[in-house]
């Protein structure tokens, strides 16, 4: 671990980013060039004290999870992210479907979308990043671990995940999620991550086994969905899915499909994060 080089790199990257680039308002009395340390800490989900120690070269070796959070907070490019990992004494995440860091370009798009809810998702259905509007809409979808990282796993094993959708839409949603996973399995034939996930789902869900056996295939595209948000009620959303050229990551953008939904989303922004529930029923889905 190169503590001094790591400290210098983090300071310089922090000072190079303007608040507007990460969706923060710039105060007219701001004297700091770039972001403040407390802003980096907030964006990365870590303590200010730890950010200070990192920048002063006094920290213990940060974990890969912390480095990933810092890379997202500082909007590092792919090359800068890899450099960060090297300085901290870790190997960078692999440039394949098992990587759990959102691409730098997609992170910048999240920032530009502002009040429009959007998430970056892996092709296996793990949310890698989300903007503040998506956090308000669906809660922190990056907090899950183990198999629950994958939205398809939660859908078939946790009734609360399905409850956000009207009962009449759930069968169609199930079919589309299985069809999408089948397409991913075809593209990534022999990938142990996909193979193991499918086998675990077949073991725990009779519904998944039934649909998997039908061998339907469909890739996520644009769609419309109805969901219930605990604080503002029923929302009808259009979801546009933009897929990277290698098909390993997706940008899902959610826009209101009618005036009532638009008004309820505006109310949600006003409510903000005050008394925000730990679990929010709304979950991101691609095609449904």
C-alpha positions in Angstrom: 0.0 0.0 0.0 1.4 3.4 -1.1 -0.1 5.6 1.7 1.5 8.9 0.6 0.6 8.4 -3.0 -2.9 7.3 -2.1 -3.4 10.3 0.1 -2.1 12.7 -2.6 -4.3 11.1 -5.3 -7.5 11.3 -3.2 -6.8 14.9 -2.3 -6.2 15.9 -5.9 -9.3 14.1 -7.2 -11.5 15.7 -4.5 -10.2 19.1 -5.3 -10.8 18.6 -9.1 -14.6 17.9 -8.7 -17.1 20.6 -8.5 -20.3 20.1 -6.4 -22.6 20.4 -9.4 -20.8 17.4 -11.0 -22.1 15.2 -8.2 -25.5 16.8 -7.8 -24.7 19.1 -4.9 -25.5 22.8 -4.7 -22.6 25.2 -4.6 -22.7 27.7 -1.8 -21.7 31.3 -2.6 -19.6 31.3 0.5 -17.7 28.2 -0.5 -13.9 28.7 -0.1 -12.8 25.1 -0.8 -11.7 24.2 -4.3 -13.7 21.2 -5.3 -15.6 19.0 -2.8 -15.3 19.2 0.9 -14.1 16.1 2.8 -17.5 15.8 4.5 -19.2 15.8 1.1 -16.9 13.0 -0.1 -17.8 11.1 3.1 -21.5 11.6 2.5 -21.3 10.5 -1.1 -19.2 7.4 -0.2 -21.2 6.4 2.9 -18.2 6.6 5.3 -17.1 8.7 8.2 -15.5 12.1 7.7 -12.7 11.0 10.1 -11.8 8.1 7.8 -11.6 10.3 4.8 -9.4 12.7 6.7 -7.1 9.8 7.8 -6.9 8.6 4.2 -5.9 12.0 2.9 -3.3 12.3 5.6 -1.8 8.9 5.0 -2.7 7.7 8.4 -5.3 5.0 7.6 -5.2 1.3 7.6 -5.5 -0.4 4.3 -9.0 0.3 2.9 -11.1 -2.6 1.8 -12.2 -3.1 -1.9 -15.7 -2.1 -0.9 -14.5 1.2 0.5 -12.4 1.8 -2.6 -15.4 1.2 -4.8 -17.4 3.7 -2.8 -14.7 6.3 -3.1 -14.3 5.7 -6.8 -18.1 6.3 -7.2 -18.1 9.4 -5.0 -15.1 10.9 -6.8 -16.5 10.0 -10.2 -13.2 8.3 -11.2 -12.7 7.1 -14.7 -12.0 3.4 -15.2 -8.2 4.0 -15.4 -8.3 6.2 -12.3 -10.3 3.6 -10.4 -7.7 0.9 -11.3 -4.9 3.3 -10.1 -6.7 3.8 -6.8 -6.9 0.1 -6.2 -3.2 -0.3 -7.0 -2.2 2.4 -4.7 -4.2 0.8 -1.9 -2.5 -2.6 -2.5 -5.4 -4.3 -4.2 -6.0 -5.8 -7.6 -8.6 -3.8 -9.6 -11.9 -5.4 -10.2 -12.0 -7.6 -13.3 -13.3 -6.0 -16.5 -16.0 -8.6 -16.9 -19.6 -9.3 -15.7 -18.4 -10.1 -12.2 -17.2 -6.5 -11.7 -19.4 -4.7 -9.1 -18.5 -1.1 -9.9 -20.5 1.0 -12.3 -18.7 2.4 -15.3 -17.5 5.9 -15.0 -19.5 7.1 -18.0 -22.7 5.7 -16.6 -22.0 7.4 -13.2 -21.7 10.8 -15.0 -25.0 10.1 -16.7 -26.6 9.4 -13.3 -25.5 12.9 -12.2 -26.8 14.6 -15.3 -30.2 13.1 -14.9 -30.8 15.1 -11.7 -34.4 14.7 -10.5 -35.1 11.8 -12.9 -34.7 8.4 -11.0 -32.1 6.2 -12.6 -29.9 3.3 -11.6 -26.9 1.4 -13.1 -27.5 -2.3 -13.0 -25.4 -5.3 -13.9 -26.8 -7.7 -16.5 -27.5 -10.1 -13.6 -29.7 -7.6 -11.9 -27.5 -6.2 -9.2 -27.8 -2.4 -8.7 -24.3 -0.9 -8.8 -25.2 2.7 -8.4 -28.3 5.0 -8.2 -28.9 8.7 -8.1 -30.7 10.6 -5.3 -34.0 10.5 -7.1 -33.8 6.7 -7.3 -32.9 6.5 -3.7 -36.1 8.5 -2.8 -38.2 6.3 -5.1 -36.9 2.8 -4.1 -34.6 3.1 -1.1 -30.9 2.0 -1.1 -30.7 -0.9 -3.6 -26.9 -1.2 -3.2 -27.2 -2.4 0.4 -28.0 -6.0 -0.3 -25.4 -8.8 0.1 -25.2 -12.5 -0.9 -27.8 -13.7 -3.4 -30.1 -10.9 -2.3 -27.9 -8.6 -4.4 -29.7 -10.0 -7.4 -33.2 -8.6 -8.0 -34.3 -11.8 -9.7 -33.4 -13.7 -6.5 -35.4 -11.3 -4.3 -38.3 -11.5 -6.6 -38.6 -15.3 -6.4 -37.7 -15.7 -2.7 -39.2 -12.6 -0.9 -42.9 -12.0 -1.2 -42.5 -8.3 -0.1 -40.5 -7.7 -3.4 -43.4 -8.8 -5.5 -46.0 -6.9 -3.4 -45.1 -3.6 -5.0 -46.7 -4.7 -8.2 -50.4 -5.3 -8.8 -51.2 -9.1 -8.5 -52.4 -9.1 -12.1 -48.9 -8.0 -13.4 -46.8 -10.4 -11.3 -46.9 -13.4 -13.6 -45.9 -11.3 -16.6 -43.1 -9.7 -14.6 -41.8 -13.2 -13.4 -41.8 -14.4 -17.0 -39.8 -11.4 -18.2 -37.3 -11.6 -15.5 -36.6 -15.3 -16.2 -36.5 -14.7 -19.9 -33.9 -12.0 -19.4 -31.8 -14.2 -17.1 -32.0 -16.9 -19.8 -30.6 -14.4 -22.4 -27.8 -13.5 -20.0 -27.0 -17.2 -19.4 -26.8 -17.7 -23.2 -24.4 -14.8 -23.7 -22.3 -15.9 -20.8 -22.4 -19.6 -21.3 -20.3 -21.5 -18.7 -20.0 -18.4 -16.4 -19.9 -19.9 -12.9 -21.7 -16.9 -11.4 -24.7 -17.3 -13.7 -24.7 -21.1 -13.5 -24.6 -21.1 -9.7 -27.3 -18.4 -9.4 -29.7 -20.4 -11.7 -29.1 -23.6 -9.7 -29.8 -21.8 -6.4 -33.0 -20.3 -7.8 -34.2 -23.7 -9.1 -33.5 -25.2 -5.7 -35.5 -22.6 -3.7 -38.4 -21.6 -6.0 -40.9 -23.9 -7.7 -42.2 -20.9 -9.7 -38.7 -20.2 -11.0 -38.3 -23.9 -12.0 -41.6 -23.8 -13.9 -40.7 -20.7 -15.9 -37.0 -21.7 -16.5 -38.2 -25.0 -18.0 -40.2 -23.1 -20.7 -36.9 -21.6 -22.1 -38.3 -18.2 -23.0 -35.7 -15.6 -23.9 -36.1 -11.8 -23.9 -33.6 -8.9 -23.4 -34.7 -5.9 -21.3 -35.9 -2.9 -23.3 -38.3 0.0 -22.8 -41.5 -0.8 -20.8 -44.2 0.6 -18.6 -44.8 -0.6 -15.0 -47.1 0.1 -12.1 -45.7 0.1 -8.6 -46.6 1.3 -5.1 -44.3 3.7 -3.2 -44.9 3.6 0.5 -45.0 7.3 1.0 -46.8 8.6 -2.1 -48.8 5.6 -3.3 -49.4 4.3 -6.8 -47.0 5.3 -9.6 -47.1 4.5 -13.3 -43.6 4.7 -14.7 -42.0 4.3 -18.1 -38.6 2.6 -17.9 -36.0 3.1 -20.6 -33.1 0.7 -20.5 -29.8 1.7 -22.1 -27.3 -1.2 -22.5 -23.6 -0.9 -22.8 -22.0 -2.3 -26.0 -20.7 -5.4 -24.1 -24.2 -5.9 -22.5 -22.7 -6.2 -19.1 -24.2 -3.1 -17.5 -27.5 -1.2 -18.0 -28.7 2.3 -17.3 -32.4 2.2 -16.2 -34.2 5.6 -16.4 -37.6 6.0 -14.8 -40.0 8.8 -16.0 -43.6 9.4 -14.9 -46.2 8.1 -17.4 -49.0 10.4 -16.4 -49.7 13.7 -14.6 -50.7 12.0 -11.3 -47.4 10.1 -11.1 -45.5 13.3 -12.0 -47.2 15.1 -9.1 -46.5 12.3 -6.7 -42.8 12.2 -7.7 -42.6 15.9 -7.0 -44.1 15.4 -3.6 -41.6 12.7 -2.9 -38.8 15.1 -3.7 -40.3 17.6 -1.3 -40.5 14.9 1.4 -36.8 14.1 0.8 -35.0 11.7 3.0 -36.6 12.6 6.3 -37.9 9.6 8.2 -37.0 7.5 5.2 -37.9 3.8 5.8 -35.1 1.2 5.9 -37.0 -1.0 3.5 -38.9 0.5 0.5 -41.0 -1.8 -1.5 -40.3 -0.2 -4.9 -37.6 -2.1 -6.7 -35.9 -1.4 -10.0 -36.9 -3.7 -12.9 -36.0 -3.7 -16.5 -38.7 -5.0 -18.8 -42.0 -6.1 -17.4 
